[in-house]
């Protein structure tokens, strides 16, 4: 089914919607608040239909209803379901109908489904009797141009469940041969087919099949040996950070192609607690149901019922076991808990149709590209390198790394080769080894498709190209913060005072450093649902929380060391100079020795 509607659900806040439906269903509920029973629900398969909730609030406490707007075609359709308990006074029906007339736009295609509990409806329609309740109901239909489409009576020849719709909807209603749950004698299961007019709404199509390296079947012995003898000299001799990064990845990916096979993967549409056995049962039931629809053979119908019972029993058992294991593993494996949490959380998908720069986009690839174009359009060009222009001689200045004259818009002259773009930072190997030990040796990969276990197992082979960080960095380092920074600085000042030494402190406030700085030549792309946009240049900014951010912070302030060495700081004796750097989000102290 594309849409599932339930009335008198008896649900409450202690029952999550994900316990009832697969992840592709977006569920909208109105649970009974003041007592047990009641409740309504609409579940929409969002892989096929776009949906938006309607802000409806029942004017009568005993009446539960919920509404959505679904996009079967471009203009959409309203669906409202309600549950009216038996025995309510006529005034409650009047309040409900008046609320719908004042709240809902009946000029749109609309479908109202629910348990109206008007048992005299059939007798009144054929004219054998009339009641005040029937007159109020008939007036509501005629005023809003609605028609009652359901002719399926219950076991007592009554018509309690009504299907009201406008003439603009072409639909058929009949009794469903296979109900979702056991039928109540008063409420047969209904199937409603709605025929859309015009072009159907386009849904965003995710890429469910993809290819990637299969490290489970890799020749790890050969891969590890190849990494151990890899030649990193080309990478270490690079003076450009982009070239060094490209050489690193090219070397690793080249070895992957030799020792790691490619495999096709398909994302699962089932919840985390569904076992292979449950999925097999579901597929069996689907096959028998399709055969029953074609042949009407009783055998297939009986198999569908027995398989449904077995599926419900297995799902209940596996779900309970999954919850128990998740609770017990929160401390040792919190990732499992958050995977479960994200699966239960409501989410919305990217639309399958959108407009960008006046053009209507309907393909998933075009939509992803439109997001990339929008992101690229807001970058600032302030951080881009400028080339010398005709005013170079007028704006001439000296390169900060040498004494040669160059355009003021450049940081250094073209002929200056006395400095590398990526400076070398010397740290102890134990620092890297201790950091790697904290990694979980699993098969999870990041955007670079390099699994964590490979870094852990081959750290001795990879340590050379990873020796690029300053040990006294406090910002963005686990276990360090502005607090540890202040503690070290305070201790340093206290020690200096005890020895009657002078401390010179330079305070520098950098405003929004990470919003305007970026390594030259950085590129990015947008990826969603397996679709990737084209690569575009990043003119400014650094992703917050990224691995690149801390490295850039270190690179930027490595220049402070060079500046200090070239600056004469007067003093009566040899001393240490403390440079205090306050960048707002992360403060750092970089300490240098100086004899002045």
N, C-alpha and C positions, 0 to 999 in steps of 0.2 A: 504494500500500500504506500501511496505517496503521502497521505494524510490519515491519521488515526484520531478519532474523537471518542472520548469516553465520558459518560455521565454517571453520577452517583459513585464516585471513585473510592470514597472512604480513605483518601490519602491524607497525610499530615506532614509537618515539617521534618519529622524524623525519618522520612522515606525520601531518598534522593531520586530524581528522575532518571539518572543513569543506571539505577538498579532495574528499571523497567524497560528501557529502550537502548538500542545501539547508539554509538557515538554520532552517527550521521543525522540523528533526529534532534531537532530543536523543540523543546517541550515547554508549553505554556499552561499553567495550572491556576485554578482558583479552589483552594482547599477550604473546607468548612472550618470556621474559626471558633465559633462559640459552643459547638457540640460535636459529637461523632456523626459519621455518615455524610451524605451529600458530596459536593465537590465535582468539578468538571475539569476536562483536560483536552488540549489539542497538541498533537505531536506531528511535526512537519519534517519530511525528509529533505534536508537542505542541500543534498547533493543533486537534487533535481528541481527544487522549487525555492525561490527566494521568499523570505517572510519577514514581516514587521509586526510587533505587538500593537494592539489597540488599548488605549488608556480608558478602560471601562471599570466603573465601580457600581456594584449593585445597589439600587435604592432600597431594597428590601433585604433584611438580614438573612432571612431563610432561603432566599434565591441565590444560587451560585451561577455565575456565567463568566466566560472569558472569550476574547475576540482577537483575531489576527487579520492582517492583510497579506494575502499570498499573491504572487505574480505568475499566474498561469499565462498571461499575455502582458503586453506592455502596460495596460491600464490597471491591471490587478483585479482582485476580487476580495470582498470582505467575508469572513467566516465567523459566526458567533454561535457558541454552544451554551446551553443553559440546563440547569436542573431545578425544577419546581416541585417541592415535596407535596404529597397529597394533603387535602384538608385546609389549604390556605384560603382565607377570605377573599372575596372578589376584589376588594380594595387593593390587595397586594398585586394582583394581575394588572389593575389599572395603573398603579404606580410604575410597574415594570414597563408596560407598553408606552406610557408617556415619556419615561426616561429614554427609551430607544428612539422614539420619534424626535426628541430634542437633541440627541447626542450623535446619532448615526446618520450619515448622508445616504439616503435611499436612492439617490440618482446613480450611485455606483452599483455594479453587479454585486449582489449580496446573497448569502446562504445562511439561514438560521436553522440550527439543528438542536434538538434536545427533548427532554422528557417534560412535556407541558402538563401532564396529568389532568386532562379533560376527558373523563371516561364517557361522557354523553355525546362526544363529537360525532360519531357515525350516525346516531339516531337523529341528531340535529341537521346533519348535512342532507339526509334523505327526506327530511321534512316530517318525520313522525313525531317530533317534539321540538321544543325551543326553550332555551334558558337564558337568563341574563348573562351568564358566563359566556355562552356561545355568541351572543350579540356583541359583547365587548371584543371577543376574539375576531369575529368577522369584520367588525369596524376597523380594527388594526390592519388586517390584510388588505381591505379595499382602499384604505387611506394611503397605504404605502406601496400599492401595486404589487402585492405578494400573492403567491399561489402555494397551496399545500400539495407536495408532490408524492408523499408516501402513502401507499395503499396496502402495505404489509401489516396485517393485524397480528395481535399476540394470540396466545393459546386460549384466551377467553373472548376472542372476537372483538377486542377493544383496540383502539388506536391511541396510544399514549405518547409515542415518539413521533414528532412531527418534523418534516423537512420543508421549510419555507424558502422560496427563492423568487427573484425577479424574473421577468420574461426574457431578459437579455442572456440568461444562462440556459444552455441546453444540457439537461441532465436526465439520468434514468436512475430509479431506485428499485431495488429488489432485495429479497432476503439472501444474506450471505450464506453460502453452503458450508463454510468452515469458519466459525466464530473465533475471535482472538482469545476469548475466555469462555468458560462455561456459561451458557445462556440462562437467563432468568425467564420464567414462564410469562412474565408480564412484558419483557423487552427483547424481542428477537434482534439478532445482529443484522445490520443493514449494510448494503454495499451501494455506494453512490458513484456513478461515473459522470464526470463533467466534461463536456466537449467544448474545447476552447475555439473561439472564432479569431482568425487572424494569426499572426506570427507568435509563437510561444516565446516566453522569456528565456534569455540565454543565461546559462549558469556558468560560473567559473569552473573550468575543468582542471582539476589537479592532475599532476603526473603521478600515477600510482606505480608505474613500472620504471625502474632506473637501473643503471649499471654502475658498479663500483668495484674496487679491489676487494677480493675475498681473502682476508688474512687467515681465516680458519684453514684454508687449504694451501697456504703459502709454503714455499721451501725456505723455512726460517733458518736452517743451518747454512744454506748457501747465501741467504740475504745477510745474515750476521757476519759471515766471513768477508763478503764483499764490502760491507760497511767498515770493517776493521782495517782494510787495506786501501780504502778510498783516499784519493789524493785531494786534500783541501787547500793546497798551496795557491791555486788560482783564486779561491774565495778569500783567503787571508791576505792576499796581496792587493785586493780591490781597494780603491780609494773612494768608490761610490757605493752608497748603501744599497741602492737598487740592484746594482750589478752583483754585489755580494749575496743579496737575498735570492736573486734569480739563479746564481750558480749553486747555492745550497739546495734549492728545490729541484733544479734540473738534475743534479747528481742523485738525489734521493729518489725522484720519480723514475729516473732511468733504471735504477736498481729494482724498483717495484715492477716495472714492465718485464724484467728478466725473471724475477723470482716469485711474483704474486699474480695469480690468475684473476681475470675479470669474471664477475658473476652478475646475473640479473636478479634484482630484488623487487618484491611487491609488498606495498604497505598493507597491513591488515585492517579490515573494517570492524573487527570484533573487539569487545572490551578485553582488558588485560587478563581477566580471570577465566576467559574462555580457553579450554584445553583443546588439543587436536581432536579428541574424542567427541567433544560437544560440537565442534565445527563439522565433523563428519556426519553426525546425527542431523544437523540442520540441513546439510546438503541432501541427505537421504530423504528427509521430509519434503524438501522442495521438489525432488524428482517424483515422488509418489503423488504429490499434490497436482503437478502438471499432468501426470498420467490420468489422474482421476478426472480432471477437467475435460480431458479429451475422450476418455472411454466411459466415464461414470461407473466404473467397476467398483463394487463394494470393498473388494480386497484393498485397493489403494486408499480408499477413505479410512478404513480401519487402521491401516499402517500409519497414516498421517496422525490419527488420534493417539495411537500408542507411542509413536515417536515424540509427539508433543509432550506427553506425560513424562517420558523419560528425559527429554531435554530440560523441562522445568525442574525435575528432581536433581539432575546433574548440575545445572546452573546454580541452584540454591546451595548445594553442597560445596561446589568449587568457590562460590562467592564467599561463603562463611570461612572457608579455609584460607582464601586470599586475604580477607580482612584480618584474620588472626595472625597470619605470617607477617603482614605489613605492620601491624601494631608491635609485634615482637622484634622486628628488625629496624625500627625507627632509629635507634642509637647507632647500630653498626652499619646500616645501609639506608640513610635518609633519602637517597635518590629514588628508591622504590616507592617511598611514601609520596614524594612530590609528583612522581609519574601518575600515581593513583589520584592525587588531588587534582592535577590538570585534566585527567580524563573525566572527572566528575564536574568540573567547572563549566558553566555555560559559556559559549563563545559564538561569535558571529563570523561569517566568511566574507571574503572580498566579493563584491557583486560581479555578475557575469556580463553586465552591460554598464558602460560609463561614458561620460563625455569629457574630452580633454582638448583644449584649444579649438572648441567649436566642432570637433569631429567625434562622431559616435563610434565607440570601440566595442567589439563583441567577442574578439578572440582573447584567450588568456594571455598569449604572448604579447599582444598589443597593449593590454591593460598593465602588465608588469613593466613594459617599456615606458608607458606613460608616467608611472610612478618614478622611474629612473630619470626621465626628462624633467619632471617637476623638481626633484631633489637637486639635480644638476643646475637648475636655473637660479637657485637661491644662494649659491656659493659666492663668497666675496673674492675679488681679485687682488685684495690688498697683500696677500701672502705670496703672490706669484713673483718669480724672478723677472726683472726688467732687463732688457737689452739696451746697450748704448744707443743713443739717438744723435741727432744733429747738434744737440746742445751739450754734447759730452765735454767739449773743451771749456764751455762756460761753467759747467757744474763739476769741474775736475776736482778730485780730492785724492788722498793717498790710501792705498790698500792697507787695511788694518794688520795684514800679515807681512807686508814688506813695504818698501818705500817708493814703489812705482805708482805713478799717477794713473787713475782710472775714473770712469764715470761714477758719480756719487750715488747712482741708483743701484750699483752693484756692491756686494759685500766684499769682494776681493777681485783682483785683476786677473785677466785671462792667463798671463804668463807666470803667475805665482804658483809654484809647485812645492812650496816649503811646508805645506800642511795637508793632511788628509781630510776628506769630507767626513769620513766616519773615524773618529779618534779611537785609539786603542785604550781599553780600560783594563788594568791588571788587577785581578782578584785571586783569592786562593781557590784551588780546585775543590777543596772540601766544601766551600759554600755552595757550589753548583751540585755536588754529589748529595749534600744534605737536602737540598731543595727537591732534587729528583726523587729521593727516597719517599717524599710525601705524596708523590703521584700514585694514583691507583692504577695498578698494572692490569688494565682491561682493554677491550677491543674498541672502545669508543673513539671516534675520530672527530676532529674539528673541521673547519672549512678547508684546511690544507690536506685532508684525507690521510694524515699521519696518525696512527693509533698511539695511545699512551704507553702501551706495553713495549712498543719498539724503542721509545725514548728511554724507558727504564732499563731494558735489557742491553741497549747499545750505548749507554751514556759514555762509556770509556772511548768509544769511537767518535761520538758527537761532541765531546767536551771542548775540542779545539775551536770549532766555529761558534761555540756558545759563550766564550770567555769575553763578554763585552758589557760590563755593568760596573758602576761605582759602588764600593762597599759601604760608604757612609750615607747612602740614600735613605731617607726616612719616609718620604711620601710614596704611596702605592706599594709599599713593601709589607708583607705579612708579618705581624708582630711588632711593627713600628708605626708611629703616628706623630702628630704634632706634639703629643704629650711626651713621647720619648725624646723628641727633638728638644723640647724645652728643658727636660731633665738633664740631658747632656750639656746643653748650653749653660744652664745654671751651675752645674758642677764645675764646668770649665772656668767660669767667672769666679766662683768661690775659691778654686785652687789658685788662680792668679792673684786674687786679693791676699790670700794667706802668704804668698811669696813676694808680695809688694811689686807685682808686675803690672804693666799697663795692658789693657784690652781695648782694641779698636773694633767697633762693630758697625757694619754697614747695613742699613735696612733698605730693602728694595721691594716695592710693591708692584707686581705685574698685573695689570687689569686684563682679565679674560684672555690669558695667554693661550689657552687651549682652543679658543674660538677663532683665532686668526692665524695660527701657526700650523704648518704642515710640511712634511718632507716633499721636496720637489718631485713631481712625476707620479704622485699617488693616484691610484684609480680604484673605482669600486663599481658594483653592479647591484641590481635588485633581484632577489630570488624569492619566489613564493609558489608553493604547490608544485614544485618541480620545474617551474619555468624561470629562465634567466633572461634579464635584459642585456642589451649591449653594454660594454664597458665604457665608462665616461670618466673624465679627469676630475679630481677633487681639488678645487682651488683654495679651500680654506677649511679650518676646523679639524678636530681630532675626536674620534668616537669616544664618548665618556665610558669609562669602565673597560677600555680596550687594553690589550697587551702592548699596543703601540704607544699609548699615552705615556706610561712610565718611562719607556725608552727615549721618547722625544724629550721628556723633562730632563733626563740625564744628559742627553746630547746638547740641549740648549745651554745648560748651566756648566757643562764642561768648559765652555769658553770663559767662565769666570776664573778658572784656574790660570788660563793663559793671560787674562787681563791682570790678574794679581801679580804674576811674575814680571810683567812689564812695568808695573807701577811702583814707584819708590814710596814707601811708607816710613816716615821718620820715626826713630825710636832711639832710646838711650842704650839699649842692649838688645841682644838677640831675643826674639819673641815669636809667639804664634799669633797669627791674625785670624780672627773669626769673621766670616762673611755670612750674614743672616739674610736668607732669602725667603720672603713671604709672598706666596702666590695665591693666597686665599684658601683654596681647597686643600693644598698640601704645602706645608712649610718645611724647608730644608736648611741644615747647617752644613756648609762645606768648609772644612778646616785645612789651611795650608801652612807650611812652615816658611818662615821668612827671617833672614838675617839682614838687618838694616843698620 
